[in-house]
Amino acid sequence: MKLVEIYRSKKKEGMYLYIEKGTTLDSLPEALMTQFGTAEFSMVIKLTAERKLAQVSAEKVLQSLQDHGYYLQLPPAPESYMQQIPNSKMY
């Protein structure tokens, strides 16, 4: 179990940064913070491998925290424009 702070990006909707509680944003790579933009604190969670997260597995977040010291959650990819075109044969 780790206490994890989650920050949302003010630069890009749907982008979140997970760091272990006690880690400072200043200690993260400059290139990461340039891409992420201004960080807005969202919440602190108790993260275990069994915990369900909305966009990613908890195991993946925990592994990234161990390997890199952070996990960057990117916004979901937009649906293909072809899926948004109505199919006249379906009506």
N, CA, C and O atoms as a DFTB+ gen file, in Angstrom:
364 C
 N C O
     1  1       0.849      -1.180       0.000
     2  2       0.000       0.000       0.000
     3  2       0.892       1.240       0.000
     4  3       1.858       1.339       0.756
     5  1       0.540       2.169      -0.861
     6  2       1.249       3.450      -0.915
     7  2       0.227       4.570      -0.844
     8  3      -0.878       4.453      -1.374
     9  1       0.605       5.656      -0.187
    10  2      -0.199       6.875      -0.253
    11  2       0.252       7.625      -1.493
    12  3       1.434       7.919      -1.666
    13  1      -0.711       7.929      -2.353
    14  2      -0.402       8.525      -3.647
    15  2      -1.162       9.835      -3.809
    16  3      -2.367       9.903      -3.570
    17  1      -0.441      10.872      -4.218
    18  2      -1.067      12.155      -4.530
    19  2      -1.363      12.188      -6.023
    20  3      -0.542      11.771      -6.840
    21  1      -2.537      12.686      -6.367
    22  2      -2.930      12.795      -7.768
    23  2      -3.124      14.274      -8.096
    24  3      -3.819      15.003      -7.388
    25  1      -2.491      14.691      -9.183
    26  2      -2.599      16.065      -9.669
    27  2      -3.223      16.051     -11.058
    28  3      -2.971      15.144     -11.851
    29  1      -4.031      17.055     -11.347
    30  2      -4.605      17.191     -12.692
    31  2      -3.864      18.315     -13.402
    32  3      -3.443      19.295     -12.787
    33  1      -3.718      18.150     -14.703
    34  2      -3.044      19.148     -15.524
    35  2      -4.012      20.258     -15.889
    36  3      -5.130      20.002     -16.336
    37  1      -3.570      21.494     -15.694
    38  2      -4.376      22.632     -16.152
    39  2      -4.134      22.878     -17.639
    40  3      -4.867      23.637     -18.274
    41  1      -3.114      22.242     -18.187
    42  2      -2.746      22.433     -19.590
    43  2      -3.565      21.532     -20.518
    44  3      -3.948      21.950     -21.610
    45  1      -3.835      20.289     -20.081
    46  2      -4.501      19.318     -20.951
    47  2      -5.555      18.558     -20.160
    48  3      -5.238      17.879     -19.183
    49  1      -6.799      18.674     -20.582
    50  2      -7.924      17.983     -19.946
    51  2      -7.699      16.472     -19.978
    52  3      -7.325      15.916     -21.011
    53  1      -7.927      15.819     -18.853
    54  2      -7.819      14.366     -18.787
    55  2      -6.426      13.846     -18.499
    56  3      -6.228      12.632     -18.445
    57  1      -5.446      14.731     -18.313
    58  2      -4.086      14.313     -17.994
    59  2      -3.890      14.417     -16.483
    60  3      -4.156      15.458     -15.882
    61  1      -3.420      13.320     -15.876
    62  2      -3.218      13.263     -14.432
    63  2      -1.829      12.743     -14.123
    64  3      -1.271      11.941     -14.872
    65  1      -1.277      13.207     -13.011
    66  2       0.044      12.803     -12.564
    67  2      -0.084      12.188     -11.175
    68  3      -0.624      12.809     -10.259
    69  1       0.415      10.965     -11.028
    70  2       0.399      10.248      -9.758
    71  2       1.821      10.250      -9.211
    72  3       2.759       9.873      -9.913
    73  1       1.982      10.677      -7.951
    74  2       3.285      10.609      -7.292
    75  2       3.079      10.104      -5.867
    76  3       2.017      10.288      -5.272
    77  1       4.113       9.467      -5.338
    78  2       4.033       8.984      -3.964
    79  2       4.026      10.182      -3.022
    80  3       4.765      11.146      -3.220
    81  1       3.177      10.108      -1.985
    82  2       3.097      11.200      -1.010
    83  2       4.489      11.446      -0.450
    84  3       5.196      10.508      -0.080
    85  1       4.872      12.702      -0.392
    86  2       6.202      13.068       0.081
    87  2       7.141      13.444      -1.050
    88  3       8.161      14.095      -0.825
    89  1       6.799      13.035      -2.277
    90  2       7.584      13.421      -3.452
    91  2       7.188      14.840      -3.837
    92  3       6.003      15.175      -3.851
    93  1       8.159      15.659      -4.143
    94  2       7.840      17.032      -4.555
    95  2       7.786      17.110      -6.079
    96  3       8.488      16.379      -6.778
    97  1       6.952      17.995      -6.570
    98  2       6.855      18.188      -8.018
    99  2       8.178      18.696      -8.588
   100  3       8.510      18.413      -9.739
   101  1       8.930      19.445      -7.785
   102  2      10.226      19.973      -8.227
   103  2      11.245      18.872      -8.505
   104  3      12.195      19.084      -9.258
   105  1      11.053      17.695      -7.900
   106  2      12.013      16.605      -8.076
   107  2      11.753      15.793      -9.347
   108  3      12.545      14.914      -9.689
   109  1      10.657      16.077     -10.045
   110  2      10.310      15.336     -11.260
   111  2      11.057      15.901     -12.462
   112  3      11.476      17.059     -12.438
   113  1      11.230      15.100     -13.516
   114  2      11.957      15.579     -14.699
   115  2      11.338      16.848     -15.287
   116  3      10.117      16.980     -15.371
   117  1      12.200      17.767     -15.688
   118  2      11.743      19.045     -16.232
   119  2      10.892      18.846     -17.489
   120  3       9.894      19.541     -17.680
   121  1      11.287      17.896     -18.344
   122  2      10.532      17.641     -19.581
   123  2       9.113      17.167     -19.264
   124  3       8.163      17.535     -19.956
   125  1       8.976      16.359     -18.227
   126  2       7.650      15.886     -17.810
   127  2       6.790      17.057     -17.370
   128  3       5.636      17.170     -17.782
   129  1       7.336      17.918     -16.547
   130  2       6.562      19.037     -16.019
   131  2       6.241      20.070     -17.103
   132  3       5.218      20.749     -17.026
   133  1       7.105      20.191     -18.107
   134  2       6.812      21.076     -19.236
   135  2       5.618      20.539     -20.010
   136  3       4.725      21.297     -20.388
   137  1       5.603      19.231     -20.246
   138  2       4.482      18.602     -20.949
   139  2       3.209      18.681     -20.114
   140  3       2.127      18.917     -20.653
   141  1       3.330      18.486     -18.805
   142  2       2.168      18.441     -17.917
   143  2       1.583      19.828     -17.671
   144  3       0.366      19.979     -17.565
   145  1       2.431      20.826     -17.582
   146  2       1.957      22.180     -17.304
   147  2       1.724      22.391     -15.815
   148  3       2.292      21.681     -14.985
   149  1       0.893      23.363     -15.482
   150  2       0.595      23.674     -14.088
   151  2      -0.187      22.528     -13.461
   152  3      -1.199      22.080     -13.999
   153  1       0.297      22.062     -12.319
   154  2      -0.341      20.946     -11.620
   155  2      -1.323      21.474     -10.589
   156  3      -0.993      22.356      -9.797
   157  1      -2.527      20.930     -10.604
   158  2      -3.555      21.286      -9.634
   159  2      -3.832      20.050      -8.777
   160  3      -4.233      19.009      -9.297
   161  1      -3.615      20.167      -7.457
   162  2      -3.828      19.029      -6.568
   163  2      -5.268      18.553      -6.670
   164  3      -6.206      19.350      -6.655
   165  1      -5.426      17.234      -6.775
   166  2      -6.757      16.642      -6.878
   167  2      -7.124      15.868      -5.614
   168  3      -8.144      16.151      -4.985
   169  1      -6.288      14.884      -5.238
   170  2      -6.613      14.062      -4.065
   171  2      -5.428      13.205      -3.651
   172  3      -4.435      13.095      -4.370
   173  1      -5.558      12.594      -2.465
   174  2      -4.626      11.584      -1.976
   175  2      -5.423      10.299      -1.830
   176  3      -6.532      10.306      -1.296
   177  1      -4.850       9.183      -2.312
   178  2      -5.517       7.886      -2.168
   179  2      -4.556       6.868      -1.574
   180  3      -3.338       6.999      -1.695
   181  1      -5.120       5.854      -0.932
   182  2      -4.355       4.681      -0.519
   183  2      -4.406       3.728      -1.698
   184  3      -5.473       3.224      -2.049
   185  1      -3.258       3.480      -2.308
   186  2      -3.222       2.660      -3.515
   187  2      -2.651       1.286      -3.215
   188  3      -1.513       1.145      -2.768
   189  1      -3.469       0.282      -3.473
   190  2      -3.051      -1.112      -3.387
   191  2      -3.232      -1.726      -4.766
   192  3      -3.930      -1.162      -5.609
   193  1      -2.617      -2.864      -5.001
   194  2      -2.729      -3.534      -6.299
   195  2      -4.170      -3.916      -6.611
   196  3      -4.538      -4.045      -7.778
   197  1      -4.987      -4.097      -5.579
   198  2      -6.374      -4.527      -5.771
   199  2      -7.325      -3.369      -6.054
   200  3      -8.452      -3.592      -6.497
   201  1      -6.894      -2.156      -5.808
   202  2      -7.789      -1.006      -5.969
   203  2      -8.160      -0.798      -7.435
   204  3      -7.319      -0.924      -8.325
   205  1      -9.409      -0.483      -7.667
   206  2      -9.878      -0.211      -9.026
   207  2      -9.730       1.282      -9.314
   208  3     -10.160       2.129      -8.532
   209  1      -9.116       1.579     -10.449
   210  2      -8.984       2.949     -10.928
   211  2      -9.748       3.067     -12.245
   212  3      -9.984       2.066     -12.922
   213  1     -10.128       4.276     -12.602
   214  2     -10.991       4.479     -13.770
   215  2     -10.303       4.159     -15.099
   216  3     -10.910       3.507     -15.949
   217  1      -9.071       4.591     -15.303
   218  2      -8.444       4.497     -16.625
   219  2      -7.287       3.510     -16.736
   220  3      -6.877       3.161     -17.843
   221  1      -6.758       3.057     -15.604
   222  2      -5.539       2.243     -15.643
   223  2      -5.560       1.267     -14.469
   224  3      -6.261       1.490     -13.482
   225  1      -4.792       0.191     -14.581
   226  2      -4.719      -0.756     -13.468
   227  2      -3.821      -0.192     -12.368
   228  3      -2.835       0.492     -12.642
   229  1      -4.176      -0.488     -11.143
   230  2      -3.380      -0.028     -10.004
   231  2      -1.975      -0.619     -10.057
   232  3      -1.009       0.031      -9.658
   233  1      -1.861      -1.861     -10.553
   234  2      -0.545      -2.500     -10.658
   235  2       0.388      -1.688     -11.558
   236  3       1.571      -1.529     -11.257
   237  1      -0.155      -1.181     -12.661
   238  2       0.650      -0.388     -13.599
   239  2       1.129       0.907     -12.940
   240  3       2.278       1.312     -13.122
   241  1       0.252       1.551     -12.179
   242  2       0.627       2.784     -11.481
   243  2       1.706       2.485     -10.445
   244  3       2.708       3.196     -10.371
   245  1       1.512       1.446      -9.650
   246  2       2.486       1.090      -8.616
   247  2       3.847       0.750      -9.229
   248  3       4.884       1.145      -8.696
   249  1       3.845       0.022     -10.342
   250  2       5.104      -0.335     -11.004
   251  2       5.820       0.905     -11.521
   252  3       7.039       1.020     -11.388
   253  1       5.070       1.831     -12.111
   254  2       5.664       3.068     -12.622
   255  2       6.207       3.932     -11.479
   256  3       7.261       4.552     -11.614
   257  1       5.489       3.970     -10.361
   258  2       5.981       4.713      -9.192
   259  2       7.307       4.132      -8.718
   260  3       8.224       4.871      -8.360
   261  1       7.404       2.807      -8.719
   262  2       8.631       2.149      -8.282
   263  2       9.771       2.391      -9.278
   264  3      10.903       2.660      -8.875
   265  1       9.470       2.293     -10.577
   266  2      10.510       2.409     -11.605
   267  2      10.934       3.847     -11.894
   268  3      12.118       4.121     -12.087
   269  1       9.960       4.771     -11.925
   270  2      10.233       6.131     -12.381
   271  2       9.974       7.216     -11.333
   272  3      10.469       8.336     -11.459
   273  1       9.198       6.881     -10.301
   274  2       8.871       7.873      -9.279
   275  2       7.596       8.636      -9.570
   276  3       7.201       9.506      -8.793
   277  1       6.940       8.319     -10.690
   278  2       5.676       8.972     -11.055
   279  2       4.936       8.093     -12.057
   280  3       5.513       7.176     -12.641
   281  1       3.654       8.384     -12.248
   282  2       2.876       7.780     -13.335
   283  2       2.104       8.901     -14.010
   284  3       1.386       9.647     -13.344
   285  1       2.241       9.027     -15.308
   286  2       1.531      10.040     -16.079
   287  2       0.378       9.375     -16.814
   288  3       0.583       8.514     -17.671
   289  1      -0.837       9.785     -16.468
   290  2      -2.028       9.264     -17.142
   291  2      -2.428      10.247     -18.233
   292  3      -2.774      11.395     -17.955
   293  1      -2.377       9.788     -19.467
   294  2      -2.753      10.626     -20.603
   295  2      -4.255      10.553     -20.825
   296  3      -4.892       9.581     -20.420
   297  1      -4.830      11.565     -21.463
   298  2      -6.268      11.525     -21.737
   299  2      -6.590      10.377     -22.689
   300  3      -5.752       9.992     -23.505
   301  1      -7.800       9.831     -22.588
   302  2      -8.172       8.768     -23.525
   303  2      -8.130       9.294     -24.960
   304  3      -8.430      10.461     -25.212
   305  1      -7.758       8.425     -25.888
   306  2      -7.710       8.816     -27.300
   307  2      -9.127       9.065     -27.804
   308  3     -10.052       8.334     -27.449
   309  1      -9.300      10.090     -28.627
   310  2     -10.637      10.330     -29.178
   311  2     -11.031       9.178     -30.097
   312  3     -10.182       8.546     -30.725
   313  1     -12.314       8.922     -30.160
   314  2     -12.794       7.854     -31.030
   315  2     -12.483       8.201     -32.478
   316  3     -12.386       9.371     -32.849
   317  1     -12.334       7.193     -33.259
   318  2     -12.087       7.389     -34.680
   319  2     -13.252       8.148     -35.302
   320  3     -14.412       7.902     -34.971
   321  1     -12.937       9.062     -36.196
   322  2     -14.006       9.842     -36.826
   323  2     -14.944       8.942     -37.623
   324  3     -16.108       9.288     -37.824
   325  1     -14.457       7.804     -38.071
   326  2     -15.313       6.887     -38.830
   327  2     -16.414       6.304     -37.942
   328  3     -17.496       5.987     -38.434
   329  1     -16.157       6.161     -36.667
   330  2     -17.167       5.632     -35.753
   331  2     -18.248       6.661     -35.471
   332  3     -19.325       6.306     -34.992
   333  1     -17.986       7.916     -35.756
   334  2     -18.952       8.971     -35.488
   335  2     -19.876       9.238     -36.670
   336  3     -20.860       9.965     -36.536
   337  1     -19.564       8.654     -37.833
   338  2     -20.397       8.849     -39.017
   339  2     -21.545       7.849     -38.973
   340  3     -21.303       6.646     -38.868
   341  1     -22.788       8.315     -39.052
   342  2     -23.921       7.390     -39.014
   343  2     -23.889       6.435     -40.205
   344  3     -23.549       6.821     -41.323
   345  1     -24.244       5.201     -39.943
   346  2     -24.314       4.185     -40.986
   347  2     -25.771       4.028     -41.384
   348  3     -26.576       3.513     -40.608
   349  1     -26.117       4.471     -42.590
   350  2     -27.520       4.459     -43.029
   351  2     -28.082       3.050     -43.135
   352  3     -29.300       2.875     -43.095
   353  1     -27.236       2.052     -43.269
   354  2     -27.714       0.675     -43.386
   355  2     -28.127       0.103     -42.025
   356  3     -28.753      -0.956     -41.959
   357  1     -27.780       0.798     -40.953
   358  2     -28.115       0.308     -39.613
   359  2     -29.471       0.815     -39.149
   360  3     -29.949       0.391     -38.097
   361  1     -30.107       1.712     -39.902
   362  2     -31.376       2.284     -39.457
   363  2     -32.521       1.698     -40.218
   364  3     -33.672       2.062     -39.978
